[in-house]
């Protein structure tokens, strides 16, 4: 499967999930929601380990720097980002909160330029322009 199709599938999954999370947050605080979500992710990790037992060997053979980069990303995105998102989702409309929170491609684009040395192209610029315009419309 190519990266574009995988990204579209990701968007479908990530577009469906906030509806369920918004409904769940009707009876849970954002911190409680994060705890439940983390339990589900942990359970998924156990299933992944059962299906791919070689993962631990791969992780053991990886330099600590790379493990810390992934772990740091997980903490920032899946804990801090999700906690902020749940607070926004609990108090706001899904149809407004999700597109605004989903404007992270703008940040990723800038980080790609500044840190990874990626190049600016016309298509990337047009895509980022659409994100910025969408943020303007939803403010």
N, C-alpha and C positions, 0 to 999 in steps of 0.2 A: 504494500500500500504506500502511495507517495505522500510526501509531507503535506501537500495541500489538502488531500482527502482526509488525512488524519486530523488536521487542524479543523476542518469542517465538522468532523465527528465530535471533536472536543468542544466546539462551540455549541453543538446540539445538546451534549450532556450538560455543559456548564449553563446553558440557557434554561434547561428544565429544572435543575436542582434548586435554584433560589425560590421557586414557587413552593416546593416542599419545605424548605427551610423557613420561609416566611410563615407558613401554616404551623410548623413546629414551635416557632418562637412566640406564638400566641399564648403558650402555656409554660414557656421556659425563658429564663433570663439569658442574655447573650453569653455570659460565662458558662452557664449550665449547658447551653447549646454547644459551645466549643468543646466542653468535656465529653458530651455524647458523641459529637462528630469525631473527636480524637479516638474514642473507644472503637468506633466503626473503622477508622483508618488502621488502627492497630490490628483489629481482627482481619482486615484485608491483607495486612502485612504477613500475618501468620499463614493465611491461605497461600499467598505468593511464595512464602518460604517452603511450604509443603509441596507446591508444584515445581518450584525451581530450587532445590536444595543446594545447588552450587553457588547461590548468591553469597553465602557467608564467606566462602573461599575467595570469591571475587572482591568482596569488601576487605578482607584481611590482606589481600595482595595490593591494595590501592594505597598510595601515599596519604598520610593524614591530612595534608593540605586540601586534597580533593574531597575527602570525607567531610571536613569542616565547611567547605564551600556549600555542599549539598545540605548539610545539617543546618547551617545558618540560613540558607534559603528557605528550608522547611519551617524553621522557627518564625522567621519574619513573615512569610506568606501564609502559612497554615495556622499560626497562632495569632500574631499581631494583626496581620491583614484581615484574617477571618473575624477576629473579635471586633475590629472597627466596622467591617462589613455587616456583621450581625446587629450591631447597635444601629447602623443606618437602616438596615432592612426592617428591624422591629418598629422603628418610628416613621419610616417612609414607605412610599409606594414602590413595589417591585419594578413596575414599568419605568420608574424614574431612577431609582437607586442603582439597579443593575447596569444600565448603560453608562452611568457616570463612573461607577466603580470599574466598569469594564473599559475605561479609557486608558488603562495601563499600557496599551501599545505605544502611546505617546511617550511615556516615561522610558519604556524599553527601547524605543527608537533613539531617543537622546542618549541613553546609556550605551547603546550599541555604537553610536558615533564616537562618544567621548572615551569609552573604556576599551571597546573591542576594535576600534578603528574601522568600522564598517563604512561603506560609501553611501552618500546620498544619491538616490536616483529619482527620476521623474515620477515613477509609479509609487515609490515609497512616500515621496513628498505629497502626491495627490491623496494617498491613503491617510496620511497624518492630517492633511487639511480637512478631510472628511470627519475625522475624529474630533478635531478642534471645533468644527462647525456644529457637530452633534452636541458637544458640551455646551456651546453657546445656546443652542435651541432648548436644552433641558434645564438651564439655570433658573 
